[in-house]
Amino acid sequence: MNPYLHFVSEFERVFQEGKDLPLGHLPPPSSTHTPIGNKTALIFSPHPDDECIIGGLPLRLQREGRVKVINVAVTQGSNKARQTERWEELSGACEWLGFGLESTGPHGLEKVNLHTRAQSPDEWGASVKIIAGLLTKHNPVAIFFPHDADANSTHVGTHHLVMDALKTMPKSYQCRAIETEFWGQMSHPNLMAESSQNDVADLLAAMSAHAGELQRNPYHLRLPAWLQDNVRRGAELVGQQGGAAPDLVFATLYRVRQWSQGRLDEIWQRGRIVSQQESIEAVFEV
């Protein structure tokens, strides 16, 4: 008798039962009404749903650091027939989490990829101007955007779009630049931020609002396993190779640097692991 059979079967049972959970139309939790201070963080999301997938740290910044988090819908997806519906789904997700929401246009930006950047400089420049305008409008203390090898063409395009916008800002402009991952793993993350059970459940409930996407692929049900696998990777990449793994269950990996004087600067000599019991404010000085 294999003693791990029951352990594995429980994973499959919970996943199958999750398919019967409701998609969207859930009343927002009381934690949505967290008092907010006067500092802002922007999430530059390549697609609707990225705000939930990478949302562990933004949610902690909001709930523990009282930072106002605003999700910027860089695109509303490539399927034009679904763009209005995806905006409505995104609105429901952000409402659940208590995030603000900004549009980049009536249907979001189009063709956010390296081909447009190389071959259509006027179109790309117009998109850069929109992103720079949002940076100026909100003057965030922190911004979230994909790293430059996040595999999906729109994720990679969003990275360069945000970087190009930063380069147009005055030299005096500064903020924490926090790179995220989903489709492609970062080789050098420097922060592993744990999420509590309640935070993960809220991210999943918010993500369930993206019903049109989840009906074809229930990837929200795999998010807890991804967050667990991040602990495996983070123990070696953020922590010390060969060292003892931290006693975390769910976590998200990020690369945190400072944008200042027109460039990205490292701010830590070694990676940081922040459990749910530790203060996020101490890490970001917000």
C-alpha positions, 0 to 999 in steps of 0.5 A: 500500500502506497502511503502517498496514494491518499495524499495524491487522491485528495488533490484530485478530489478537491480539484474536481469538487472545485468545478462546482463552485460558483463563477462570479456574482459573489458579494464582496467581502468586508475586507474590501472596505480596508481603510486606504491611505494616500499612497498608490500602487499600479498593476499594469495587467496585460490581460483581464485576470492578471490582477488576480494571478499576481495579486498576492503582494498588491493585496497585502500592500492594500490590506496591511500597508493601506496602499490604494491599488489600481489595476490598469487594463492594458488590454481587454484581450484579443477577442474583440467580440469579448472585450466589453464582456471581459471589462465587465468581468474585470470590474467584478474582480476588482470590486471583490478585491477592493482594487481601483480600475483604469482603462487605457481606452474604450477597448484597451490597447491593441497589438501590445507586442514586440512586433508593433514596437519594432515595426509601428513606432507611431502606434507604439509611441501613442500607447507609451504616452497613455501609460506615461500619462497614468504614471503622471496622474497617479504618481504611484509608489510602486508599479507591477508589470511582467518581466521581460521573458514572461513568454506570452507576447502581450506580457512581454510587450507590456514589460517593454511598454511600461519600461518605455513609458518610464524612460519618458518620465522626468529624471526626478520620477521614482518608484518601486518597479516590481516585476511579475511572472506567470507564463515564463519563470523569472531567473532572478526573483528577489522577493517571495511574499506569502499569502494567507488562506484568506487572501488566496481564497479572495484572489480565487473568488475575484478570479471567478468573476472572469467566468467567460475564460474559466468556462473554457479552462478552469485555471483558477482551480490550479492557482493554489498549486502554482502558489505552492510551487512558488514556495519550492522555487523561492526557497532556492532562488530567493532564499539560500541554495541548499538551505532549509526551506521556509515553512510557507504554504502559498507564495508569489515571486517578484523582482523588486527594484527601484526606478530612479534617475532614469534607470533601474537600481538594485535595492537589496543585497540578497533576496527577501522572504516575507511570511504572512506574519511579517510586515509588508510595510517594512519591506517596502517602506510605505 
